[in-house]
Amino acid sequence: MKAKDTETPKKAKTTVYMTEEEETLLNELFIKRLRERRKTDKSALLCEGIRLLFEREIGDKAND
């Protein structure tokens, strides 16, 4: 029997330039989630940050 196909969203590969301080902050978030046994990766953290920034900057305006 064939497993149910699930659509995976198309992903884009990008390069991110950040300062050492920003890299340290990202690493701290990554380590915190690992300690909490919340499986994640740095790409997921960056995507979550983008979504939160979007909501803060544009999300409220989209609901007007």
LINBEL-V175773 format. One record per residue. N is the residue number from 0. RES is the residue in three letters. PSI is psi in whole degrees, -180 to 180 (999 if undefined). D_LAST is the distance of its C-alpha to the last C-alpha in Angstrom with 1 decimal. Layout:
n: {N & N}
res: {RES & RES}
psi: {PSI & PSI}
d_last: {D_LAST & D_LAST}
//
This chain:
n: {0 & 1 & 2 & 3 & 4 & 5 & 6 & 7 & 8 & 9 & 10 & 11 & 12 & 13 & 14 & 15 & 16 & 17 & 18 & 19 & 20 & 21 & 22 & 23 & 24 & 25 & 26 & 27 & 28 & 29 & 30 & 31 & 32 & 33 & 34 & 35 & 36 & 37 & 38 & 39 & 40 & 41 & 42 & 43 & 44 & 45 & 46 & 47 & 48 & 49 & 50 & 51 & 52 & 53 & 54 & 55 & 56 & 57 & 58 & 59 & 60 & 61 & 62 & 63}
res: {MET & LYS & ALA & LYS & ASP & THR & GLU & THR & PRO & LYS & LYS & ALA & LYS & THR & THR & VAL & TYR & MET & THR & GLU & GLU & GLU & GLU & THR & LEU & LEU & ASN & GLU & LEU & PHE & ILE & LYS & ARG & LEU & ARG & GLU & ARG & ARG & LYS & THR & ASP & LYS & SER & ALA & LEU & LEU & CYS & GLU & GLY & ILE & ARG & LEU & LEU & PHE & GLU & ARG & GLU & ILE & GLY & ASP & LYS & ALA & ASN & ASP}
psi: {135 & 136 & 148 & 127 & 132 & 136 & 130 & 135 & 145 & 135 & 146 & 141 & 137 & 162 & 135 & 128 & 124 & 158 & 168 & -37 & -45 & -38 & -40 & -43 & -44 & -43 & -40 & -42 & -44 & -48 & -41 & -45 & -35 & -42 & -32 & 3 & 32 & 101 & 129 & 174 & 169 & -33 & -42 & -38 & -43 & -41 & -41 & -42 & -40 & -44 & -42 & -41 & -40 & -47 & -40 & -41 & -38 & -32 & -45 & -37 & -33 & -24 & -5 & 999}
d_last: {48.2 & 45.3 & 42.5 & 39.1 & 37.3 & 33.9 & 31.7 & 31.2 & 28.3 & 29.5 & 29.8 & 30.2 & 32.7 & 31.9 & 33.7 & 32.2 & 33.8 & 33.6 & 35.8 & 38.3 & 36.2 & 33.1 & 35.5 & 37.0 & 33.6 & 32.8 & 36.4 & 36.0 & 32.9 & 34.8 & 37.9 & 36.0 & 34.6 & 38.0 & 39.6 & 37.1 & 38.3 & 34.7 & 35.6 & 33.5 & 34.0 & 32.9 & 30.9 & 28.9 & 28.3 & 27.0 & 24.7 & 23.3 & 22.9 & 21.0 & 18.5 & 18.1 & 17.7 & 15.1 & 13.0 & 13.7 & 13.1 & 10.4 & 9.3 & 6.9 & 5.4 & 5.6 & 3.8 & 0.0}
//
